[in-house]
Amino acid sequence: MLRNIHQDSLLNAFFLSILATAGLFYVNLGGSFLSAFVDGLSIERDAAGFIVSANKYGAAFGGLLAAIFIKKLIWRKSAYILLFILISIDIISSQIPNANLLILIRFLHGTIGGFLVGIGLSVIARTSFPDRVFGMLMVVQYSFGSIGIFTVPRLVDAFGYSAVFFVLITFSIMTLLILPLIPDPKEKEETVSSSGVLSLHSKALLGICLMSLFLFQASNMGVADFAFELGKDIDLTNNEISNLLTIANIISISGGAFAYLIATRFGRTLPLLFGFTIASLFTYLLNFSENITIYFVANSVTGITWGFVIPYLLGLAATFDKYGQMAALAGFVSKIGLASGPLIASFLIIDYGFSAIINLATFGLLLGCVLAVYASQQSS
């Protein structure tokens, strides 16, 4: 019966979101992934940031490969192969205590995972209502991320840092089980270029859209990956931070839910303007995190806007072709942003502290807002 799932159904949106999350699930574990390396390997915060960034840069490289080769692949068969490789690399990673070696291994993991995410994004882009499915993607990522943020610190305390890899393995196995149930996407009309070649104007708009996406992801992730460490600096315990960020993550689910429900009935420009502006304001408020209420509220609201804005940016990119290549390319740019934010923050954290990271992220969000609004207006 499940094999008769309709392409535009809620259940298929959920399954596609699982597929597009599996290769990059560690991102949704928030700062608990980075913090596990700090505590489990007894390394400095900057070194842990380099491991996490390597994973994400690998994912960006994999996403680029997916964008190049997506038209030539049998997506389901490719997904099976990539998932099995991911599981194997996570098992190997769980046995490696050396930080430098982990950087290399996690880059490889990221490459495979990024390719898988690119496949997932391309399939979503070929559905009838990609913005809605991208909204569901955020709901799924925040939902499972909430579970991860709550459980990972406790698992690490009980079993050591390698527990984070077995959480990733569990998610990959779940993805393998639902993969046969996802229907093949139907062909849809190309909305920008009927010839399959983008005009110069369209290329410029796509470039602006992708730059905005980069700034949004880098700004948010540069702060988010150090959320646990920021909590430690205001004298919270690991479990207290985990509890606060789990609740914040659960609240953040509403951002993706709003995007799923609203879709494009108000266009994309207004939601993008609203989301970016609120994200900028509450990111800046993290400067006052010594007040635990502000720390909690700021993390909650920035999470909501994160889940709300990304579907519109990905949906905008998806309008530029019918094969899902631009969505896969957006996935590449997104991962470059996700990797660059923590990397830049890692260089700043020791000498300049959290204020420099937060203020730079606020500026990045404001600049991204200008670019996103312009690209959306010009392409509508």
PyMOL commands that set and color helices and strands:
alter all, ss='L'
color gray80, all
select helices_A, chain A and resi 2-4+10-22+25-29+31-40+45-72+75-93+99-125+130-159+163-181+200-224+227-233+238-262+269-288+292-318+325-379
alter helices_A, ss='H'
color red, helices_A
deselect
rebuild
show_as cartoon
